[in-house]
Amino acid sequence: MANPSAYIQSSVHHVYYFRIRVPLHLQTQLQQTYIRRSLQTKCRRQAVIRCSELLQQTDVLFDCADLKVADISTIQWGYEKVDKASKAAFLLSTKEPSQTIKASSAPLLSAVLSEYFVAQRLEGVGERTIRTKLGVANLLYQIIGDVPVDKYSRAMMQTFKSTALKLPPRLNQLEGISIEDAIAQAKTTISVITFNNYVKDLSTVFTFAARAGYCERNPFDGLKVKLKVKVSSLRSRFNQDDVDTIFSTDIHTQSAKAPKDYQYWLPLLGLYTGARLNELSQLYRSDIIVVNGIDCLHIQAVNAGQRLKSPSSERLIPIHSKLKALGFLDFVSSPKEKSKLRLFPELSYHKHHGYSATPSKWFARHRALTGLSESTEKKDFHSFRHTLADDLKQQGVAESHIAGILGHSTGGITFGRYGKDYTPEALAPVIEMLGWNLPMVVKYISFL
């Protein structure tokens, strides 16, 4: 199905109309060049919803006229058998759409989303993730419309797919601009990965709706674009040259205090723990603990402003001996800093990005300063996770041990239900296998 917005017109009285050209080879048979009907609304969103219904009906009309079907009421339309004769007749009559469009008992997608996000919050899903999904849902509204959840057809999803793949990156930049203008102005388009993420987000919504009994199936099922490359190649790891470059500036090579504590420690913690940027940025001093004689980072969400991506993200990560040699434990317990609850109190909280907004922007600038941004490969702070995972994988470490460090679920029922988290004693030898050569990095002086 085409984009409903392309078939909507506004009258001088600001009432929206549906208008579609009859295919040339059917104009004689139907005795019309155009089909035009009032949508009986001045609300564009409502007009899009009604236009979507009329597009389905015109598809019926044109198919029946093209095939010259006698008993058209027996033809399958969408996912149910309907009286096609009456729907086709409507388009050639003078009846108004509100009198003939079949009502749906299912709620609008916007109403389902409200229920879905309540359930997501109860499950502990972060506001940033919810905001991302809402942005994708708004994109679906713009392309297809906010219609009853059981009325989204496979044809509509194909329209969504073909349109979305023409859009420029970054959904938040589409506010205040039409889809058509965004496509016309696009210098680059979203990647296949981004589109597949849209499909994944919307698929979870429709799966929720199907389980709630609002619709029979998920129309996004199987809509993803197949990748021609390995998933592991989509984000690059850091090699030794990259690591040397990252830690080559005055922040890490001069025997003086760095401009900000986080600028010195976060890259090092990322390299030797593989933790997510926000997990590290939100650390409290009380999260650095000793368990069974082993110094650990406790990645958790018990203090103000802390949050986890998933329940499996809570974990203990043994602190690498290199971090200790560089003075990390001294920094944590220094008299000057000990009165501060958070490890990096200079980082402010952002309602959507937690404490990672500032260090994320800083690391992007730092990467550009060192020349890494000139690489065509995708390398950012998250690459530290890929670096740790690949380094340990190449050394033959079991996937379950790497998952224990990174906070990934192992997926199997044996480990997932019956097995407990790895103890620090089990993970400490694995962490020590990270043997990065950083001779240029000097010990941090945190209490000058």
Wavefront OBJ file of the C-alpha trace (Angstrom):
o trace
v 0.000 0.000 0.000
v 1.163 3.474 -0.825
v 1.659 6.244 1.707
v -1.835 7.469 2.742
v -0.591 11.060 3.029
v -0.012 11.158 -0.715
v -3.763 10.777 -1.323
v -4.982 13.462 1.090
v -6.037 16.937 0.007
v -7.404 19.869 1.981
v -10.373 21.961 0.830
v -10.723 25.722 1.222
v -12.665 24.987 4.406
v -9.746 22.876 5.699
v -11.720 19.629 5.437
v -9.569 16.731 4.244
v -10.444 14.750 1.124
v -9.295 11.418 -0.277
v -8.344 11.517 -3.985
v -6.858 8.750 -6.119
v -6.428 8.383 -9.865
v -8.116 5.376 -11.466
v -5.644 3.267 -13.502
v -5.871 4.243 -17.172
v -6.984 0.796 -18.345
v -9.888 0.809 -15.840
v -11.209 4.327 -16.436
v -13.612 3.279 -19.183
v -14.944 0.359 -17.183
v -15.404 2.391 -13.981
v -16.406 5.537 -15.879
v -14.244 7.713 -13.645
v -10.792 9.291 -13.947
v -10.458 10.048 -10.239
v -12.183 8.857 -7.086
v -12.643 11.653 -4.569
v -14.427 11.391 -1.230
v -14.649 13.644 1.822
v -12.906 12.283 4.894
v -15.231 14.402 7.061
v -12.516 15.667 9.359
v -10.219 18.648 9.831
v -7.794 16.562 11.902
v -4.893 15.311 9.793
v -4.226 12.275 11.985
v -7.858 11.177 11.697
v -7.690 11.865 7.958
v -4.680 9.546 7.609
v -6.531 6.798 9.483
v -9.589 7.081 7.250
v -7.453 7.412 4.146
v -5.714 4.103 5.003
v -9.108 2.391 5.034
v -10.082 3.935 1.702
v -6.813 2.865 0.115
v -7.585 -0.711 1.081
v -11.025 -0.362 -0.474
v -9.683 1.086 -3.721
v -7.276 -1.846 -3.945
v -10.344 -4.110 -3.755
v -12.193 -2.106 -6.386
v -9.302 -2.040 -8.832
v -8.525 -5.742 -8.359
v -12.132 -6.741 -8.911
v -12.500 -4.507 -11.937
v -9.221 -5.769 -13.380
v -10.114 -9.432 -12.894
v -13.781 -8.956 -13.878
v -14.738 -11.204 -10.984
v -18.411 -12.089 -10.803
v -18.712 -13.266 -7.196
v -16.230 -10.958 -5.540
v -17.603 -11.546 -2.048
v -15.727 -14.870 -1.859
v -12.272 -13.382 -2.503
v -9.868 -13.183 0.427
v -9.058 -9.599 1.442
v -6.349 -9.025 4.005
v -6.744 -11.591 6.770
v -10.534 -12.055 6.615
v -13.353 -12.603 4.158
v -15.441 -9.466 3.684
v -18.209 -8.309 1.441
v -16.058 -6.892 -1.315
v -19.034 -6.006 -3.444
v -20.317 -3.504 -0.900
v -16.874 -2.000 -0.383
v -16.299 -1.642 -4.112
v -19.755 -0.197 -4.589
v -19.125 2.369 -1.890
v -16.307 3.988 -3.819
v -18.570 4.546 -6.813
v -21.421 5.832 -4.662
v -22.063 9.119 -2.907
v -22.028 7.669 0.615
v -19.643 9.227 3.116
v -16.690 7.228 4.480
v -17.885 7.364 8.076
v -21.011 5.451 7.067
v -19.181 2.574 5.401
v -15.759 2.117 6.989
v -15.933 -0.980 9.124
v -15.220 -0.197 12.747
v -12.664 -2.134 14.731
v -13.089 -3.208 18.334
v -9.310 -3.144 18.811
v -7.699 -0.067 20.405
v -5.577 2.374 18.446
v -1.853 1.708 18.402
v -1.311 4.792 20.579
v -3.514 3.263 23.291
v -1.680 -0.060 23.066
v 1.622 1.792 23.384
v 0.453 3.361 26.639
v -0.231 -0.103 28.070
v 3.001 -1.451 26.651
v 5.166 1.237 28.215
v 3.521 0.729 31.599
v 4.481 -2.947 31.344
v 7.996 -2.023 30.205
v 8.538 0.242 33.208
v 7.314 -2.485 35.560
v 9.919 -4.772 34.003
v 12.630 -2.201 34.718
v 13.196 -1.006 31.143
v 14.997 2.349 31.119
v 13.423 5.610 30.021
v 15.998 6.003 27.255
v 14.886 2.718 25.675
v 11.223 3.663 26.039
v 11.903 7.050 24.463
v 13.626 5.366 21.518
v 10.667 3.049 20.956
v 8.249 5.953 21.164
v 10.258 7.786 18.513
v 9.988 4.788 16.182
v 6.244 4.542 16.877
v 5.869 8.215 15.939
v 7.613 7.425 12.669
v 5.049 4.688 12.017
v 2.262 7.209 12.726
v 3.740 9.633 10.205
v 4.082 7.044 7.452
v 0.973 4.916 7.996
v -1.126 6.582 10.693
v -2.418 5.749 14.170
v -5.020 3.084 13.355
v -6.608 0.222 15.291
v -3.841 -2.222 16.038
v -5.551 -5.093 14.198
v -5.778 -3.048 10.994
v -2.048 -2.838 10.289
v -1.607 -5.061 7.253
v 1.442 -6.578 5.668
v 1.011 -4.167 2.762
v 1.199 -1.246 5.190
v 4.405 -2.646 6.640
v 5.934 -2.889 3.183
v 5.058 0.789 2.703
v 6.677 1.582 6.035
v 9.777 -0.360 4.989
v 10.212 1.267 1.581
v 9.653 4.730 3.058
v 11.802 4.360 6.176
v 14.795 3.113 4.185
v 14.804 6.434 2.284
v 14.936 8.567 5.443
v 18.006 10.385 6.761
v 19.605 9.221 10.022
v 18.463 10.399 13.481
v 14.731 10.371 14.113
v 14.847 13.367 16.454
v 15.863 15.584 13.545
v 12.582 14.833 11.736
v 10.477 16.861 14.180
v 8.630 19.658 12.433
v 9.320 18.326 8.938
v 7.201 16.071 6.745
v 8.344 12.636 5.676
v 8.325 13.721 2.043
v 10.547 16.736 2.741
v 12.891 14.677 4.911
v 13.377 12.178 2.078
v 13.841 14.948 -0.492
v 16.483 16.660 1.655
v 18.307 13.489 2.709
v 21.992 13.410 1.781
v 22.429 9.989 3.366
v 19.904 7.379 4.427
v 19.555 5.202 7.499
v 21.578 2.012 7.582
v 20.124 -1.464 7.357
v 21.077 -1.918 11.018
v 19.045 1.143 12.005
v 16.024 -0.036 10.023
v 16.243 -3.498 11.567
v 16.314 -1.849 14.984
v 13.102 -0.003 14.044
v 11.530 -3.324 13.112
v 12.741 -4.939 16.336
v 11.268 -2.140 18.473
v 7.907 -2.146 16.698
v 7.794 -5.934 16.613
v 7.925 -6.087 20.406
v 4.925 -3.731 20.555
v 2.813 -5.844 18.201
v 3.872 -9.043 19.943
v 2.576 -7.468 23.159
v -0.667 -6.533 21.367
v -1.100 -10.071 20.010
v -0.587 -11.593 23.453
v -3.165 -9.175 24.833
v -5.651 -10.370 22.205
v -5.849 -7.083 20.303
v -4.606 -8.544 17.012
v -3.993 -11.996 15.546
v -0.430 -11.620 14.365
v 2.614 -9.387 14.314
v 2.749 -7.663 10.895
v 6.449 -6.865 11.396
v 7.403 -10.522 11.610
v 10.034 -11.252 8.960
v 10.291 -7.626 7.808
v 13.963 -7.175 8.680
v 16.474 -6.743 5.886
v 18.951 -9.601 5.733
v 22.531 -8.525 6.315
v 25.264 -9.508 3.910
v 27.974 -9.186 6.544
v 28.633 -10.790 9.899
v 27.017 -9.049 12.849
v 30.398 -9.054 14.601
v 31.831 -6.836 11.857
v 29.307 -4.034 12.322
v 31.170 -2.388 15.180
v 34.957 -2.506 15.265
v 37.206 -3.371 18.169
v 40.263 -1.364 19.136
v 43.640 -2.801 18.166
v 46.946 -2.058 19.935
v 47.626 0.953 17.705
v 44.183 2.372 18.564
v 44.793 1.844 22.274
v 48.185 3.543 22.006
v 46.513 6.472 20.259
v 43.661 6.824 22.772
v 46.075 6.951 25.714
v 48.711 9.113 24.007
v 47.470 12.556 25.085
v 48.538 14.617 28.092
v 45.569 13.287 30.057
v 47.302 9.931 30.444
v 50.981 10.673 29.812
v 51.715 13.660 32.061
v 52.431 13.359 35.790
v 49.718 15.789 36.706
v 46.053 15.696 37.464
v 43.826 15.330 34.436
v 41.332 18.132 33.691
v 38.548 15.843 34.927
v 38.732 12.578 36.840
v 36.397 10.816 34.401
v 38.617 11.707 31.435
v 41.481 9.740 32.912
v 39.595 6.786 34.410
v 36.657 6.000 32.127
v 38.703 4.904 29.083
v 40.922 2.758 31.324
v 37.927 1.223 33.074
v 36.317 0.563 29.694
v 39.461 -1.181 28.475
v 39.893 -3.406 31.528
v 36.246 -4.140 32.436
v 34.263 -3.942 29.174
v 31.485 -2.210 31.117
v 29.046 0.111 29.372
v 29.769 3.831 29.546
v 26.720 4.624 31.669
v 27.459 1.705 34.019
v 30.859 3.247 34.732
v 29.680 6.858 34.786
v 27.043 6.134 37.453
v 29.364 4.312 39.879
v 29.277 5.211 43.564
v 32.329 4.770 45.764
v 30.353 2.156 47.645
v 30.227 0.123 44.407
v 33.960 -0.608 44.726
v 33.975 -3.486 47.188
v 36.038 -6.452 48.350
v 34.485 -9.896 47.895
v 36.344 -12.950 49.172
v 39.540 -10.906 49.248
v 39.168 -9.675 45.641
v 38.656 -6.014 44.754
v 35.619 -5.650 42.485
v 33.367 -3.207 40.718
v 29.754 -3.936 41.623
v 27.624 -2.970 38.627
v 24.191 -2.472 40.158
v 21.224 -0.098 40.368
v 20.536 0.539 44.037
v 21.603 4.173 44.392
v 19.947 7.334 43.114
v 20.290 7.781 39.341
v 21.574 4.256 38.697
v 19.936 1.961 36.173
v 20.734 -1.235 34.320
v 20.009 -2.295 30.775
v 18.622 -5.640 31.963
v 18.558 -7.768 35.148
v 21.536 -9.788 33.891
v 23.589 -6.574 33.771
v 24.103 -6.660 37.540
v 27.476 -8.286 38.161
v 30.806 -8.233 39.970
v 33.868 -7.434 37.852
v 37.295 -8.065 39.449
v 39.552 -5.018 39.209
v 42.560 -5.622 36.954
v 46.021 -5.305 38.518
v 46.933 -2.622 35.939
v 44.142 -0.382 37.257
v 45.455 -0.874 40.776
v 49.007 -0.065 39.649
v 47.742 3.170 38.092
v 46.206 4.198 41.419
v 42.517 3.408 40.980
v 41.985 2.152 44.544
v 43.929 5.162 45.861
v 41.621 7.428 43.866
v 38.551 5.687 45.302
v 39.683 5.960 48.917
v 41.658 9.236 48.827
v 40.829 11.598 51.737
v 40.048 14.438 49.338
v 37.482 12.411 47.381
v 36.098 10.129 50.098
v 33.400 12.598 51.177
v 31.825 12.408 47.712
v 29.295 9.636 47.286
v 29.656 9.225 43.537
v 32.917 8.241 41.905
v 32.586 10.967 39.269
v 30.448 13.695 40.890
v 31.368 16.157 38.135
v 29.025 14.269 35.770
v 25.445 15.546 35.806
v 22.373 13.378 35.395
v 20.381 13.444 32.163
v 16.874 11.997 32.277
v 17.345 10.097 29.008
v 21.079 9.324 29.002
v 21.831 8.919 32.707
v 25.328 10.115 33.582
v 26.886 9.164 30.241
v 25.880 12.202 28.148
v 28.899 14.351 29.017
v 31.595 11.636 28.817
v 30.100 10.325 25.572
v 30.489 13.734 23.923
v 33.930 14.171 25.428
v 35.162 10.800 24.167
v 33.896 11.619 20.666
v 35.960 14.841 20.748
v 38.933 12.981 22.222
v 38.694 10.375 19.482
v 38.601 13.111 16.837
v 41.583 14.861 18.412
v 43.669 11.703 18.195
v 42.588 10.999 14.603
v 40.545 7.855 15.252
v 37.367 9.496 13.907
v 38.972 9.610 10.453
v 38.743 5.840 10.281
v 35.932 4.409 8.182
v 35.379 1.757 10.830
v 32.796 2.329 13.554
v 34.793 2.826 16.722
v 33.429 4.528 19.821
v 33.422 3.952 23.585
v 31.251 0.870 23.120
v 34.114 -0.632 21.124
v 35.873 -1.284 24.446
v 33.254 -4.019 25.068
v 33.940 -5.569 21.676
v 37.669 -5.277 22.305
v 37.499 -7.143 25.612
v 35.166 -9.805 24.218
v 37.309 -10.453 21.145
v 40.593 -10.405 23.088
v 39.341 -13.059 25.517
v 37.687 -15.060 22.739
v 40.963 -15.278 20.816
v 42.628 -16.596 23.969
v 40.107 -19.433 24.174
v 38.044 -18.146 27.099
v 34.603 -19.744 27.375
v 31.680 -17.659 26.164
v 29.932 -17.988 29.535
v 32.913 -16.406 31.317
v 32.956 -13.488 28.860
v 29.184 -13.116 29.301
v 29.676 -13.018 33.065
v 32.080 -10.087 32.711
v 29.977 -8.178 30.169
v 26.654 -8.805 31.898
v 25.055 -10.836 29.138
v 22.532 -13.596 29.716
v 23.846 -17.013 28.699
v 20.402 -17.951 27.371
v 20.433 -21.613 28.393
v 18.111 -22.905 31.094
v 20.964 -24.685 32.903
v 22.936 -21.501 33.514
v 20.015 -19.089 33.326
v 17.731 -20.707 35.893
v 19.884 -22.996 37.985
v 23.359 -21.501 37.698
v 24.393 -18.530 39.817
v 26.606 -15.640 38.739
v 30.313 -16.346 38.473
v 32.233 -15.590 41.648
v 35.090 -13.076 41.602
v 37.491 -15.981 42.155
v 36.326 -17.501 38.863
v 36.542 -14.267 36.874
v 39.713 -12.705 38.343
v 42.107 -14.974 36.349
v 40.116 -14.216 33.194
v 40.348 -10.445 33.748
v 44.120 -10.747 34.256
v 44.391 -12.268 30.766
v 43.862 -8.752 29.386
v 47.485 -7.899 28.804
v 47.424 -4.499 27.154
v 50.772 -2.778 26.868
v 50.406 0.783 28.179
v 53.925 1.948 29.040
v 53.092 5.566 28.255
v 50.299 5.865 30.847
v 51.483 7.381 34.131
v 50.001 6.817 37.550
v 47.171 9.198 38.324
v 47.715 11.646 41.166
v 44.259 12.317 42.570
v 45.078 14.211 45.757
v 47.606 16.915 44.863
l 1 2 3 4 5 6 7 8 9 10 11 12 13 14 15 16 17 18 19 20 21 22 23 24 25 26 27 28 29 30 31 32 33 34 35 36 37 38 39 40 41 42 43 44 45 46 47 48 49 50 51 52 53 54 55 56 57 58 59 60 61 62 63 64 65 66 67 68 69 70 71 72 73 74 75 76 77 78 79 80 81 82 83 84 85 86 87 88 89 90 91 92 93 94 95 96 97 98 99 100 101 102 103 104 105 106 107 108 109 110 111 112 113 114 115 116 117 118 119 120 121 122 123 124 125 126 127 128 129 130 131 132 133 134 135 136 137 138 139 140 141 142 143 144 145 146 147 148 149 150 151 152 153 154 155 156 157 158 159 160 161 162 163 164 165 166 167 168 169 170 171 172 173 174 175 176 177 178 179 180 181 182 183 184 185 186 187 188 189 190 191 192 193 194 195 196 197 198 199 200 201 202 203 204 205 206 207 208 209 210 211 212 213 214 215 216 217 218 219 220 221 222 223 224 225 226 227 228 229 230 231 232 233 234 235 236 237 238 239 240 241 242 243 244 245 246 247 248 249 250 251 252 253 254 255 256 257 258 259 260 261 262 263 264 265 266 267 268 269 270 271 272 273 274 275 276 277 278 279 280 281 282 283 284 285 286 287 288 289 290 291 292 293 294 295 296 297 298 299 300 301 302 303 304 305 306 307 308 309 310 311 312 313 314 315 316 317 318 319 320 321 322 323 324 325 326 327 328 329 330 331 332 333 334 335 336 337 338 339 340 341 342 343 344 345 346 347 348 349 350 351 352 353 354 355 356 357 358 359 360 361 362 363 364 365 366 367 368 369 370 371 372 373 374 375 376 377 378 379 380 381 382 383 384 385 386 387 388 389 390 391 392 393 394 395 396 397 398 399 400 401 402 403 404 405 406 407 408 409 410 411 412 413 414 415 416 417 418 419 420 421 422 423 424 425 426 427 428 429 430 431 432 433 434 435 436 437 438 439 440 441 442 443 444 445 446 447 448
